Amino acid sequence: MPEPQIKICGLSTPETIDAAVAARATHIGLVHYEPSPRHVTLEQAAALRARVPVEVKVVLLLVDTQPQALVEAVQAVRPDVVQFHGREAPEWLSLVRQYSRGLALWKAIGVSDAGSLERAQRYRDVADMVLYDAPAKKLPGGQGLAFDWSLLGGFKHEMAWGLAGGLGPDNVADAIRLTGAPLVDASSGLESAPGVKDLAKIAAFCRAAQGA
């Protein structure tokens, strides 16, 4: 199995950006969603994005963003990927795709049962990837919660996918071996406090994923 891609999400400082790049993460996630402890303003996101080398992809996470705000965010940050982490319907992503050539679109899906995986396939023609995550609670992500990974066993994916929710240095290798995830995404599992990334945990997570 090829080495999985690695997304480190919710970064908010130059030091954590540099740590993720040094650890060979393939994707950097910036959260633009005010209720989140990982929220960065568009100005902050643009400055952080400028630190990221061209071979590492920048993912801008948005939640139920209105059209004008979406346009402003993409123009300000110039991400490689927009990750939709709210209740966005396939029709909304289809509309975004018509006006955003060259921009990859990801959709996060909360997984509570096997039906969640089936419903996620509705996005196959409009999203470049689905991210399977724990079901949303007070916040739509970054809660440190995992879902039942065994649901992914034997599931026939009709589109590119990644695994998120509750991942950290201690369990990511097991998660990859159990699910065959081609991409793993971690956020709160790499923190010393909500929104405060731990540089050592970023490095350890990347090592564990690369060694799986």
C-alpha positions in Angstrom: 0.0 0.0 0.0 1.4 3.4 -0.9 2.3 5.8 1.9 -0.9 7.7 3.0 -1.3 11.4 2.5 -1.4 13.3 5.7 -3.4 16.4 6.5 -2.7 18.4 9.6 -5.7 20.6 10.3 -6.4 23.6 12.4 -3.0 25.2 12.2 -2.8 28.8 13.3 0.8 29.8 13.8 3.9 30.0 11.7 5.7 27.5 14.0 3.1 24.8 13.5 3.0 25.4 9.7 6.8 24.9 9.6 6.5 21.8 11.9 3.9 20.1 9.6 6.0 20.9 6.5 9.2 19.6 8.1 7.3 16.4 9.1 6.3 15.8 5.5 2.6 16.4 5.8 1.0 16.6 2.4 -1.8 18.9 3.3 -2.1 21.9 5.7 -5.6 22.8 7.0 -6.7 26.3 7.9 -10.0 26.7 9.7 -12.1 29.8 8.9 -15.0 29.3 11.2 -15.4 31.7 14.1 -16.9 29.3 16.7 -13.9 27.0 16.4 -10.9 27.4 18.8 -8.8 26.9 15.6 -10.4 29.8 13.7 -8.1 32.1 11.7 -9.1 35.3 10.0 -8.7 35.6 6.3 -5.8 37.9 6.8 -4.1 35.4 9.1 -4.9 32.5 6.8 -3.4 34.3 3.8 -0.2 35.0 5.8 0.1 31.3 6.9 -0.7 30.2 3.4 2.3 32.2 2.1 4.7 30.1 4.3 3.6 26.8 2.7 5.8 25.4 -0.1 4.2 24.7 -3.4 4.5 20.9 -3.0 2.3 21.0 0.1 -1.4 21.6 -0.5 -3.4 24.2 1.5 -6.9 23.3 2.5 -9.3 26.0 3.7 -12.1 24.6 5.9 -15.4 26.4 5.7 -18.8 25.7 7.4 -22.1 26.6 5.7 -20.5 29.7 4.1 -22.7 32.1 2.1 -21.8 32.6 -1.6 -20.2 36.1 -1.2 -18.2 35.1 1.9 -17.0 32.0 0.0 -15.8 34.0 -2.9 -14.0 36.5 -0.6 -12.3 33.6 1.4 -11.0 31.9 -1.8 -9.7 35.1 -3.2 -8.0 36.1 0.0 -6.4 32.8 0.8 -5.9 31.2 -2.6 -6.2 27.6 -1.2 -5.6 24.5 -3.3 -8.6 22.9 -1.7 -11.8 24.1 0.0 -13.2 21.6 2.5 -16.9 22.0 3.3 -17.6 20.9 6.8 -21.2 21.8 7.3 -24.6 20.8 5.9 -23.7 21.7 2.3 -25.7 19.7 -0.2 -24.3 18.1 -3.4 -26.2 20.8 -5.4 -24.3 23.5 -3.6 -20.9 21.9 -4.4 -22.0 21.5 -8.0 -22.7 25.2 -8.2 -19.3 26.1 -6.6 -17.5 23.8 -9.0 -19.0 25.7 -12.0 -17.3 28.9 -10.8 -14.1 27.6 -9.3 -12.1 25.8 -12.0 -8.8 24.4 -10.7 -10.0 24.4 -7.1 -10.4 21.0 -5.5 -13.5 20.5 -3.4 -13.7 18.2 -0.4 -16.8 17.3 1.7 -16.6 16.1 5.3 -19.3 13.5 6.2 -20.2 12.5 9.8 -20.4 8.7 10.0 -22.9 7.2 12.4 -23.7 4.0 10.6 -23.2 2.2 7.3 -26.0 4.3 5.7 -23.8 7.4 6.2 -21.2 5.9 3.9 -23.8 5.2 1.3 -25.3 8.7 1.5 -21.8 10.2 1.1 -21.6 8.7 -2.4 -24.1 11.4 -3.5 -21.1 13.7 -3.7 -19.1 11.6 -6.1 -19.8 13.8 -9.1 -19.3 17.1 -7.4 -16.5 16.6 -4.7 -13.0 15.5 -5.4 -12.9 13.7 -2.0 -15.1 12.9 1.0 -13.6 12.9 4.5 -15.3 10.4 6.8 -15.4 12.0 10.3 -17.2 11.5 13.6 -20.8 12.9 13.6 -21.1 16.6 14.4 -21.9 17.7 17.9 -21.6 21.2 19.2 -18.9 21.8 16.5 -18.8 20.1 13.1 -15.3 18.8 13.7 -12.1 19.0 15.8 -13.7 17.2 18.7 -11.3 14.4 19.1 -14.0 11.8 18.5 -13.6 8.7 16.4 -16.4 6.7 14.7 -16.5 2.9 14.3 -13.8 2.3 11.7 -15.0 -1.2 11.1 -17.8 0.3 9.1 -15.3 1.0 6.4 -14.2 -2.7 6.2 -15.1 -4.0 2.8 -17.0 -0.9 1.8 -16.7 -0.2 -1.9 -15.8 3.5 -2.3 -17.0 5.2 -5.4 -14.8 8.2 -5.0 -11.6 9.3 -3.3 -11.8 9.4 0.5 -9.9 10.2 3.7 -10.3 9.4 7.4 -10.7 12.0 10.1 -12.0 12.1 13.7 -10.1 11.1 16.8 -6.8 10.4 15.1 -3.5 11.0 17.0 0.0 9.6 17.1 -1.0 6.6 19.1 -3.8 5.2 16.9 -3.2 6.5 13.3 -1.1 3.4 12.3 -3.9 1.1 13.5 -6.5 3.2 11.7 -4.6 3.0 8.4 -4.1 -0.8 8.8 -7.8 -1.4 9.6 -9.3 0.9 7.0 -6.7 1.2 4.3 -7.2 5.0 4.4 -5.4 6.7 1.6 -5.4 10.0 3.5 -5.5 10.7 7.3 -6.5 14.0 8.9 -5.8 15.1 12.4 -6.5 18.2 14.5 -7.4 18.1 18.1 -5.4 14.8 18.7 -2.3 16.9 18.1 -3.0 19.6 20.7 -1.9 20.4 24.2 -5.1 22.6 24.7 -8.0 23.4 22.3 -6.5 25.2 19.3 -2.9 24.9 20.6 -0.9 22.5 18.4 1.9 20.5 20.0 5.0 20.4 17.6 6.2 17.1 19.0 2.7 15.5 18.4 2.7 16.8 14.8 6.0 15.1 14.2 5.0 11.9 15.9 1.7 11.7 14.0 3.4 12.0 10.7 6.1 9.4 11.6 3.4 6.9 12.7 1.3 7.5 9.5 4.3 7.2 7.2 5.4 4.0 9.0 2.0 2.3 8.8 
